[in-house]
Amino acid sequence: MLVSEFHYDLPPERIAQRPLADRAASRMLHLDLDRKNGELADCTFRDLPSLLRNDDLLVFNNTRVFPARLFGKRSGSHAQAVSQKNPAAKEFLQGQVEVLLTKELGNGEWEALVRPGRKIGIGERLFFGEAHDLEAEVIGRGEFGERRLRIQSRDGDFFAKLDRLGEVPLPPYIGRAVAPEDRERYQTVFAKDRGSAAAPTAGLHFTPQILAEIGERGIETAEITPACRAGNISARPTRARGREQAAH
């Protein structure tokens, strides 16, 4: 089986740019595998509790998205000069840089994706905020083009600065600017532990009412906190109840 077999054309104008106010109103296609021929039915997400079986286990990604995208400037001290005779060279070398923090490594170090990646080498320094509230030094490169950053916060808590300066990364198919309400709308209602650099979109449709209905039916549940990296995905279980068998 090839990945290309799953390709289909989706016109850009058919991609919703804002989520529904009613999370559970999203459309859902149900494939009934219990029937011989497999029947398809158009449903809404609020129908999910009635479609689950008594022996199902529902696994929740409880990661809370944090404002992991930063926009700043580079010092240009380790960049190759454009031209000594070019008056715009200095401005170009100290141009804007975009950083997406993907994994906290400890001791102020982070794994991150940077743009423009080819221009930012080891030893380069990056500054975020008008007063350089956050300062990062590139100290390494990764297998998939990511950078290892050592970040320092001036006069304050790092995550407090990040909450003020950063943006919540929206899914790549969203072509609009980030809005203030996105910080909460792109969180699941069961989000707890900070650590995700991308919205767990599969869980955005759950509501407290749906969770209550699932509980009333006695459906078993578990929670995990995934640790996502640029090249792989691993999961760290945080709490589980019931069988160690998952069912979609």
Residue pairs with C-beta under 8 A, 6 or more apart in sequence:
12 175
15 173
15 174
17 174
17 175
17 176
18 176
19 185
19 186
19 204
20 26
23 45
23 189
23 204
23 205
23 206
23 207
24 44
24 45
24 46
24 205
24 206
24 207
24 209
24 210
25 44
25 45
25 46
26 44
26 45
26 205
27 42
27 43
27 44
27 45
28 42
28 43
28 44
28 45
28 47
28 48
28 205
29 40
29 41
29 42
29 43
30 40
30 41
30 42
30 43
30 47
30 51
31 38
31 39
31 40
32 38
32 39
32 40
32 41
43 51
45 205
45 206
45 210
46 207
46 209
46 210
48 210
48 214
49 210
49 213
49 214
49 217
49 219
52 58
52 214
52 217
52 219
53 247
54 217
54 218
54 219
55 243
55 247
56 219
56 220
56 247
57 219
57 220
57 221
57 222
57 242
57 243
57 245
57 246
57 247
58 214
58 219
58 220
58 221
58 222
58 247
59 221
59 222
59 223
59 224
59 246
60 188
60 190
60 203
60 221
60 222
60 223
60 224
61 188
61 196
61 200
61 202
61 203
61 223
61 224
61 225
61 226
62 188
62 190
62 191
62 192
62 193
62 223
62 224
62 225
62 238
63 191
63 192
63 193
63 194
63 195
63 196
63 200
63 225
63 226
64 187
64 191
64 192
64 193
64 194
64 195
64 196
65 168
65 169
65 186
65 187
65 191
65 196
65 197
65 198
65 199
65 200
66 159
66 162
66 163
66 166
66 168
66 194
66 195
66 196
66 197
67 162
67 163
67 165
67 166
67 167
67 168
67 183
68 100
68 101
68 102
68 162
68 166
68 168
68 169
68 197
69 98
69 99
69 100
69 101
69 166
69 167
69 168
69 169
70 98
70 99
70 100
70 101
70 128
70 134
70 162
70 165
70 166
70 167
71 96
71 97
71 98
71 99
71 128
71 167
72 96
72 97
72 99
72 126
72 127
72 128
72 129
72 134
72 136
73 94
73 95
73 96
73 97
73 126
73 127
74 93
74 94
74 95
74 97
74 119
74 120
74 124
74 125
74 126
74 127
75 94
75 124
75 125
75 126
75 127
76 90
76 93
76 94
76 124
77 123
77 124
77 125
78 121
78 122
78 123
78 124
79 93
79 119
79 120
79 121
79 124
81 89
81 93
82 88
82 89
82 92
82 93
83 89
86 92
97 114
97 115
97 116
97 120
97 126
98 114
98 115
99 112
99 113
99 114
99 115
99 126
99 128
99 136
99 149
100 112
100 113
100 114
100 169
100 197
101 110
101 111
101 112
101 149
101 197
102 110
102 111
102 112
102 113
102 146
102 197
102 228
102 229
102 230
103 110
103 111
103 227
103 228
103 229
104 110
104 195
105 111
105 148
108 150
108 151
108 152
108 158
109 139
109 148
109 149
109 150
109 151
110 136
110 148
110 149
110 151
111 142
111 146
111 147
111 148
111 149
111 229
111 230
112 146
112 147
112 148
112 149
113 145
113 146
113 147
113 230
114 120
114 126
114 138
114 146
114 147
117 145
117 147
120 126
120 138
120 147
121 138
122 138
122 139
122 140
122 141
123 137
123 138
124 137
124 138
125 135
125 136
125 137
125 138
126 135
126 136
126 137
126 138
126 149
127 134
127 135
127 136
128 134
128 135
128 136
128 165
129 161
129 164
129 165
131 154
132 154
133 153
133 154
133 155
133 156
133 161
133 164
133 165
134 151
134 152
134 153
134 154
134 158
134 161
134 162
134 165
135 151
135 152
135 154
136 149
136 150
136 151
136 152
137 149
137 150
138 147
138 148
138 149
139 148
139 149
139 150
140 147
140 148
141 147
141 148
142 148
142 230
142 231
143 231
144 230
144 231
145 230
146 230
151 158
153 161
159 194
167 178
168 178
168 182
168 183
168 186
168 199
169 197
169 198
169 199
170 176
170 178
170 182
170 186
170 199
171 198
171 199
171 201
186 199
186 204
187 199
188 200
188 203
188 204
188 206
189 206
189 207
189 208
189 211
190 203
190 206
190 211
190 223
191 200
192 223
192 225
193 225
193 238
195 225
195 227
196 226
196 228
197 228
198 228
214 221
215 221
220 241
220 242
220 243
221 241
221 242
222 237
222 239
222 240
222 241
222 242
222 246
223 237
223 238
223 239
223 240
224 235
224 236
224 237
224 238
225 235
225 236
225 237
225 238
226 233
226 234
226 235
226 236
227 233
227 234
227 235
227 236
